[in-house]
Amino acid sequence: MAAASPSASALRRAGNEEFRRGQYGPAAALYTRALELLEAAGEVAAEERSALLANRAACHLKDGACGLCVADCSGALDLVPFGLKPLLRRAAAYEALERYRLAYVDYKTVLQVDCSVQAAHDGVNRMTKALLEKDGVNWRQKLPPIPTVPLSAQTRWSVPSAGAPGATAPPAAAPGGGPDQTAAGVERARTLKEEGNELVKKGNHKKAVEKYSESLKLNQECAAYTNRALCYLALKQYEEAVQDCTEALRLDPKNVKALYRRAQALKELKDYKSSIADIKSLLKTEPKNTAALRLLQELSRA
């Protein structure tokens, strides 16, 4: 069993190299092989397994597989509770899936571990704004409980020397410069998406499409796809709108905006049967959605 660890370490380093080259699928496969080698080691390898899961989660986040990212981050946190990287990556995945309450909880938990993490402060601000718009002034009452981070976990991650690139994260979670690069890319993608949102408000849908497209190159996020689909609808590019909504639904199969906008585009393409199917799927999630009910009436008359 002693020979398993060096092999797993070599696979992890190879995975990090693939990640740096932008080969997220091959990187994830290498992390999976390393995890399989460590599986029999049990608690002795808990930190290394947690780090590998966090690294594989970064691959999933880059590929837009947010559900898989959440699963791997949760697995990493089961092994080593309150790790910064899995918390931040899970928060980003929840945000991409528009599960804002869960994202808020993870961002707030990160700040209990280390209050200097700017990405978490920014995330809390974004989630506060989104939840206020979604749930109104009483949005806090609908939040899941925020875990209390024990003092031991708060001090644990500050062991590396101050000023080191990984000073706020446990050494076991450092992927050797690989998936760490995700955070900057995700942040830049968010900025571009927000710039696109501002252009939409001004009615400049063509320029907004460019911003969303740049954002999606960095991070395949559900909201960026549905926002770009909205622009394509305004520009009467209905086939592109359908394609973007389909991509969004691949990430989040019950996304209401994606179902509604795809139904709108399909109606314009005169594919009434598929449009009605999307609206019926939407109404299973939100039976009283007035816009969807109105569109269904229109489709019934078509």
C-alpha positions, 0 to 999 in steps of 0.5 A: 500500500505504501507504493500507492502514494507516490503514484497518486502524487505523480498522477496529481502532478500530471493532472495539474500540468494538463489543467495548466494547458487547458485540458480539463477533461484529461486533467479530471481523468488523471485526478480520478485515477489518483483517487482510485489509488488512494481509495484503499488508504482510508483516513491516512490519505484524507487530506490528499483525497480532499485536494484531488477532489477539489482539483477535479471540481475545478476541472468540472467548473471550467467545463461547466459541469456545475453539478459534478463540481458541487458533488466533488467539493462536498466530497472534499469538505466531508474529508477535510471540513472548511477547506477554502478552495472547495468552499469557493468552488462550490459557491461558484458552481451554486452561483452558476446554477442560480442557487443563490442561497446555497452560494451565499452560505458557502461564501459566508463560511469562507469569510469565517475561515479567512475574512481576507478572501476578496472573492468571498466578499464579492460573492456575498455582495452579489448574492445579497443583491440577487436574493434581495431581488428574488426574495424581497426584504425578508430574504435572510429568513429563507436562508439555510443555516450558516455553519459555525466554523470552529476556531481550530479551522480558522487558524489551521489555514493560516499556517503557511508563511504570510505572503506565499501564494497559497497562504490562505489555503491548506497546503494539501489543497494547493494544486501546484499552480493548476486549478488555482487559475480558475478563480481569476478566470471565473472572476473575469467571466463574471465581470464580462457578464455584468458588462453584458447585462449593462449593455442589455439595459441600454438596449445594445444587444449586439455588443452584449452578445460579444461580452457574454461570448467572451465570458463563456470562453472563460467560464460556461455559466448557465446565466451567461447562456440564458442572457445571451439567448435573450439577446439573440431573441431580440436580434431575431437569431432564433436558432442561436437562442435555442442553442444557448438555452439548450446549453443552459439546460445541460447545466441546469435541466430545470432552469426556468429562464432557459425553458421559457426563452427556448420556448419563445425561440421555438415558437418563432421557428414554428416548432410549436410542439417542442415549444409547448413541451418546454412550457409544460416542463417549466410549469411543473417547476412554476405552475403559476408563472404568468408569462409561461401560461400566457405563452401556452395560450398563444401556442394553443391558438397557433 
